[in-house]
């Protein structure tokens, strides 16, 4: 298990990588987030909102591959109970709500 200071440092780095102009790096970062959270589920719980924000950011990435990995990661977070789905999650982006209407 990862200890809190290491988890905090890793999240900071992952947030930095997810802002990278390289889509391969963003996709790899989200894949890493998925594995890191599932392997450290109980230690990562205090950082659930940071992980959720990171995944949602990538969910609306311009690159399809990044969005795909982010959607699988978000689905896994919901299924294992790491984060709870809220009404705000469903209307998190104007683009998302427009796609629901059509």
C-alpha positions in Angstrom: 0.0 0.0 0.0 1.1 3.5 -0.7 1.4 5.9 2.2 -0.4 9.3 2.2 2.7 11.5 1.4 3.5 9.3 -1.5 -0.1 9.3 -2.7 -0.3 13.1 -2.6 2.9 13.4 -4.5 1.7 11.0 -7.1 -1.6 12.7 -7.5 0.2 16.0 -8.1 2.3 14.4 -10.8 -0.7 12.8 -12.4 -2.5 16.1 -12.5 0.5 17.6 -14.2 0.7 14.7 -16.8 -3.0 15.0 -17.5 -2.4 18.6 -18.6 0.3 17.5 -21.0 -0.1 18.2 -24.7 0.8 14.6 -25.5 -2.3 12.4 -25.6 -0.3 9.2 -25.1 0.9 10.6 -21.7 -2.7 11.6 -20.7 -4.0 8.1 -21.6 -1.2 6.4 -19.7 -1.8 8.6 -16.7 -5.5 7.7 -16.5 -4.7 4.0 -16.9 -2.2 4.4 -14.0 -4.9 6.2 -11.9 -7.2 3.2 -12.4 -4.6 0.7 -11.3 -3.3 2.8 -8.5 -6.8 3.4 -7.0 -7.9 -0.2 -7.3 -4.6 -1.5 -5.7 -4.8 1.1 -2.9 -8.6 1.5 -2.6 -8.7 2.2 1.2 -5.7 4.5 1.3 -6.9 6.4 -1.8 -10.4 7.2 -0.4 -9.4 10.5 1.2 -8.4 11.6 -2.3 -11.5 10.4 -4.1 -12.6 13.9 -5.2 -9.2 14.7 -6.6 -9.2 11.5 -8.6 -12.8 12.1 -9.7 -11.9 15.6 -10.9 -8.9 14.2 -12.8 -11.0 11.5 -14.5 -13.8 14.0 -15.4 -11.2 16.3 -17.0 -10.0 13.5 -19.2 -13.5 12.3 -19.9 -13.9 15.4 -22.1 -10.4 15.3 -23.7 -10.1 16.0 -27.4 -8.5 12.6 -28.0 -10.9 9.7 -28.3 -8.4 7.2 -26.7 -8.1 9.3 -23.6 -11.9 9.7 -23.3 -12.3 5.9 -23.7 -9.9 5.1 -20.9 -11.4 7.8 -18.7 -14.9 6.4 -19.2 -13.8 2.9 -18.2 -12.0 4.3 -15.2 -15.0 6.3 -14.1 -17.3 3.3 -14.6 -15.0 1.3 -12.4 -15.0 4.0 -9.7 -18.8 4.0 -9.7 -19.1 0.2 -9.7 -16.7 -0.4 -6.8 -18.2 2.4 -4.7 -15.1 4.5 -4.7 -17.2 7.5 -5.7 -20.9 8.0 -5.6 -22.8 9.2 -8.7 -24.5 12.5 -8.2 -26.8 14.6 -10.2 -24.0 17.1 -10.9 -22.0 14.2 -12.5 -24.8 13.8 -15.0 -24.8 17.5 -16.0 -21.1 18.2 -15.6 -20.6 19.6 -19.1 -22.8 21.5 -21.5 -21.6 19.2 -24.3 -22.7 16.2 -22.3 -26.1 17.6 -21.6 -26.5 18.5 -25.3 -25.7 14.9 -26.3 -28.4 13.6 -23.8 -31.0 15.8 -25.4 -30.4 14.5 -29.0 
